[in-house]
Amino acid sequence: MASVEQPKILTIDSSSLAGSVALCQGETLIAESLLNAQRTHSDTLLKQVDLLLAEADWTLSDLDLLAAVIGPGSFTGLRIGIATIKGLAEVLAKPVVGISSLQMLAMNLPLVQLPICTFLDARKKEVYSQLFEWSAAGPVPIADARVLPPEELLNQLQGEVALVGDGVPLYRHLITQVLGERAHLPVSSTHQPRAAQAGWLAGRAYAKGAVTTAAELLPTYIRPSDAELHKGVQPAHG
């Protein structure tokens, strides 16, 4: 399929409680809707997609690319969002892109000169984290994604660092206790993940030809789900 210069992109993020759906054209946000991902099922998610398409005066067939945030994050939420995008991509015969939830979060701190440490609540007194540096192409990972206790992570950080994610307000006291003035904490609204940011990353991936098929779109869990732990198996991916 030939690429277009300003692709019309549908992006779904259901990786956390604060889910969202966005329509972008190239790097321009056209419409976005926030939702409670933990209360969202595939049918209500599709209704939200229909509402946004109507707002933008687009149809499903107008879309050039479908993108899903693939984690790490809520196991149930990820399955719903990814299944929705996979289903649409198969019906429409459109390419897909999977976007890291941690890279999406790092997008909330544009042009920051410090290393960016994403700090996403993973429950069970752990956080999902990854270090990024900002470049012309957006946030570039400089370390692997990990899941570990917040104090252990903080003790490993060197120098000044900007932290972003819903784990920041949750562990703010611990962060300031361990890092002191080395921690740069943005305003609370910055910790909200947004599908619009993932859509921007998806557009960049599309421009480079870094797209895949629906069958190849897989979640990134990092750690096993509770069900997998009971079975003694490894995470499905990541």
N, C-alpha and C positions, 0 to 999 in steps of 0.2 A: 504494500500500500504506500503510495507516494505521500510524503509529509507535506504539511501546509505551513506557511510562515507564521500565522497567528492561530494556532489550534484552539478549538473550543474544548475545554477540559472540565469534566465532572470529577470532583474529589470528595471522598467520604473518610472522615476520621471518627471511629468508634472505639478508639484505644483506651479511653478514660471516661470518667463520669461526665465530663464536659465535652461531649461530642459535637461535631459540626459537619455541615455539607456546604460545598462551595462550587460555584461556576466561575471559571476564569477563561479569558481569551488571551492567549499569549501570557504576558506577565501582568495583565490587567484584571483585577477582581470585578466581576459582573454582579454577582449576588452571593450572599452567604447566610446560612441559618444555623443557630446554635440549638443543641438539643441535649436531653438527658439520655446518654447512650445506654445506661443501665436499665432504662425503662423502654427502650426502643427495640422493636422487633423488625424483621425484614419488611413486613407489609407497611408499617408506619414509616420506615425509612424511605421506602419507595414513594409513599405519598408526599414526603418532604421533598424528594427529588422532583416530583411532578410540579409541586408548588413553585420551586425555584426556576424550573424550566419555563413555566408560564410567566413568571415575573420577568425573565430575560427575553421572553418571546422566542424561545428556542424549542425544538423538538428533540427527542432522543436521537433521531437520525442525523441531526446537525452536529452531534458530538464527534470529535476527532480522536479523543483520548479519554480513558477512564483510569482513575487513580485511587488507590486505597492506602491508608496508613496501615502498615503491617506489623507494628509493634516495635519494641515490647510494650505491654500494657495488659488491660483486662482480657483474660482468655475468652470469655463469652462475648464481650464487645467486639473483639477482633474478628471472631468467627462470623458474626452477623454482618459487619461491614465488608469484609473480604468476600463473603458469599454473595452479597448483593452486587458488588462490582463484577465478580466472576460471572454471575448470571446475566447481567446486562451485556457484558463483553461478548459472551457466547452468542446471545440472541442478535446483537448488532454487528458482530464480526469486527470489533474494534480492538486496537492494541491497548495494553494496560501497563501501568507502572506501579510498583510498590515503593512506598516512602517510609523511611524510619521515623518513628514517633520522636526519637531523640533529636534527629536532625531538624525535624519540624519545629521542635521547641527552641533549638538554637537560632532559628530564623527570627525569633522574637527579640533578639539583641543585634540588630543590624550594625555593621561597621564597628563593632566593639574591638578595641585594640588588645584587650586582654584575652587569655584563654577562656573559653566558655565551658562551664561544667553543667551539663543537664542533670537535674536532680528530681527524678520522677518517683513518686511514692509507689512502691511495689508491694505494699502490705507486709505483714509478717515482720515488721520492724526492719525492713530492707528498702533500698532505693535502686532504681535503674539509673545508670549514669554512663556518660561518655563525654570525653573532652573534644572540643572543636576549636578551630581558629577560623576567623572570617577571611574570605578572599573574594575576588571579583565574581567567582562562581557561587558565592554563598558560603555557608558554614561547611568547612572541610574537617572530617574526623582526624584526630591525631592520636587516638588510642581506641582500643576495642570497647564495645559496649559491655557493661558488667552489671551484676546485681550483687549487692553486699550491704552489710549494716552501715548506716550513715556515718557513725563515728569512725569506723575503719576507713571508709572512703576519705573523709575529711582529713584524717591524719596522714594520708598519702599525698595530698595535694601540696604542690610546691609554689611559692610565690603568690602574687595577687591573682585572683580569679573571679570571674563573674558567674553567679549561679542562677539558674532559671528552672522552673518547674514547680508542680504542686507540692513537692517535698520541701521546698524552701520555707513557706510559711509554717508548715508542719514541724520542721526541725530548726526553726530560726534561732532559738536560744542555744541549741547545740552548735550550730554553725558559728555564731558569734563567739561562743565560748572557746571553740577549737581554733578558728581562723583569725578572730579579732579583726583588725583593720585590713587584713589581706582579703577579706570577703567583700565583694561588691554585690549588693542585693538590689535588684530593680523594684519598681513599684508593683503592687500586688496584681494589677491587671495584666502585667507582662507574663505571668505564669500560666495564663490561659492558652492551651493549645488551640490552634485554628487550622481548619482545613484549607483556608486561603493560602497559608504559608506552604502547606504541602503541595497545593496546586501550582505555586510558583516553582517549586523544586521539580514537580512533574513536567512542567513546560520546558525546563532546562534539560531534563532527561530526554524528552521527546526530540528536542533540537539536535541532540547528539546521537539520536537513533537508539538510545538505551531503553527500548521498550520490550515487552514480553507478551506472551499469550495468557489467556485466562487460566489455562491448565497449569502454568508455571508460577502463578501468583500464590505465594505461601506466607503464613505468619512467621514472625520472629518472636519466639517466646523467651529465650535466654535460659529460663529455668523451667523445669517440668511443672505441669498443672497438678493440682491435688490428685486428680484421677490417675495421671501418669505416675505420680509418686507411689500411689497405692499398688500400681502394677509393676513398679520397679523398672520403668523404662525412661529413656532420655527424652528431652524436649523434641517436638516434631521438627523444629528448624531453629537455627541460630545457636 
